[in-house]
Amino acid sequence: MEQSTSVPAPTAITDRPVRWGLLAAGNIARALAEAIAAVDGGEVVAVAARDADRARAFAQEFSIPRSYGSYDEFLRDPEVDAVYISSTHPFHREQALASIAAGKHVLVEKPTTLTVRDTEEVFEAARAAGVLAMEAMWTRFQPIVLDVARRVREGEIGTVRSFHAAFPMPFEYDESHRLFDLANGGGALLDLGIYPVTLAHLLVGHPTHLHVLGARVETGADALVALQWMTEQGAVVQVLTDSRSQGSTETIVRGTEGSIVLHGQVNNPTSYTVRRGEEQETVEGDRRGYEHEVEEMHRCLREGLTESPLAPHADTVAIMTILESARRELGVRYPQEDAPLHTPEGG
Ligand SMILES: NC(=O)c1ccc[n+]([C@@H]2O[C@H](COP(=O)([O-])OP(=O)(O)OC[C@H]3O[C@@H](n4cnc5c(N)ncnc54)[C@H](OP(=O)(O)O)[C@@H]3O)[C@@H](O)[C@H]2O)c1
């Protein structure tokens, strides 16, 4: 993709809705198109896909005024303020860098890129260009998750001793599916495991020691991974992810004075229960999902920030270091790490 550095840094958007452009028109782009429509402060003005007909059909379905069959042409659209990058992970780096060079703010699907180094590169480029860059780690912005983080931080369950979370999701094995195809970012860790690892990092802390067990499928992608780590504060974290099984996904934080259980899927908890001795309190979530990350982007853009205090660049990079260490232990290596990926067709 083309990269221009002549575009001036944008200023805070205070007097009008944020004008979104969607780069890629796949599964998760649909969810974001709906979320942007559901909240105040923004509108989708353009969508781009490698295939012009698919982009046009997506635009019609979601009443988006403009569609593009070329990412480069899309990035020259002066009315796009913020780009949502929802391609599969190997393409995020190049597309984020091109968007930033075009003077656009970026919301990049998780994982921001395939590697720690590339994630740092994207965030450094955004800060240098004066644009906002944020990983679309929607779990971080959900009010009940923020509430649990506050209660843990304030010591409501005492000193945290352990954390347990699992994110299994059963995918039919198909070597061409993005969960299993290494060339398309395959692997449970970067796709599913990133959620419980993010939650553990947010609620309990960064590892001092990390232990990893896991299994790969025939393509070489990780499918079943158990991580265990010790934090600087002396708590033990246990995280499991699996792209081939189903089952319970409750998340538990245990402390010296009580415990908190987050109910429902780890990336989008529906409620949580705090227990302290005989006392028990359950707090319901608001049942919204991607809307919170969109609202956070709008807030940051109104305030002219280049990173969200709820998703600091340093945290996203630190979480990538955990995932990358685990991946190295399991011998999972992406082809793009050896040979930088070339621009996809139409880009
Ligand atoms: N936040 C969440 O809850 C959530 C859920 C699912 C996925 N995700 C993340 O979102 C990203 C996309 O997931 P998805 O389920 O939406 O995937 P998808 O529908 O399979 O693909 C998304 C888009 O990526 C581009 N793409 C796919 N394969 C490609 C290839 N081989 N070469 C070039 N471009 C390719 C295509 O863009 P065009 O439309 O331009 O052709 C496609 O529409 C992943 O990074 C994933 O981790 C997040």
The ligand as a Gaussian input file, in Angstrom:
#p B3LYP/6-31G(d) Opt

LIG

0 1
 N      -13.437000      -8.149000      18.352000
 C      -13.978000      -9.329000      18.097000
 O      -14.899000      -9.798000      18.765000
 C      -13.466000     -10.116000      16.947000
 C      -14.199000     -11.197000      16.479000
 C      -13.731000     -11.851000      15.353000
 C      -12.542000     -11.440000      14.778000
 N      -11.837000     -10.415000      15.270000
 C      -10.579000      -9.976000      14.648000
 O      -10.945000      -9.321000      13.444000
 C      -10.045000      -9.672000      12.392000
 C      -10.851000     -10.216000      11.219000
 O      -11.658000     -11.294000      11.642000
 P      -12.958000     -11.714000      10.768000
 O      -13.607000     -12.823000      11.489000
 O      -13.753000     -10.509000      10.418000
 O      -12.203000     -12.294000       9.480000
 P      -12.692000     -12.516000       7.978000
 O      -14.123000     -12.143000       7.826000
 O      -12.252000     -13.881000       7.606000
 O      -11.754000     -11.497000       7.185000
 C      -11.834000     -10.106000       7.381000
 C      -11.263000      -9.402000       6.165000
 O       -9.857000      -9.613000       6.102000
 C       -9.434000      -9.580000       4.760000
 N       -8.790000     -10.855000       4.465000
 C       -9.162000     -12.077000       4.918000
 N       -8.335000     -13.022000       4.416000
 C       -7.436000     -12.364000       3.665000
 C       -6.332000     -12.779000       2.859000
 N       -5.979000     -14.063000       2.757000
 N       -5.636000     -11.832000       2.197000
 C       -5.964000     -10.506000       2.290000
 N       -6.999000     -10.061000       3.041000
 C       -7.716000     -10.985000       3.700000
 C      -10.688000      -9.411000       3.897000
 O      -10.801000      -8.031000       3.598000
 P      -11.661000      -7.495000       2.330000
 O      -13.063000      -7.389000       2.854000
 O      -11.052000      -6.187000       1.977000
 O      -11.506000      -8.496000       1.264000
 C      -11.782000      -9.886000       4.835000
 O      -13.054000      -9.368000       4.573000
 C       -9.021000     -10.623000      12.992000
 O       -7.839000      -9.908000      13.289000
 C       -9.675000     -11.126000      14.287000
 O       -8.739000     -11.373000      15.320000
 C      -12.289000      -9.730000      16.342000

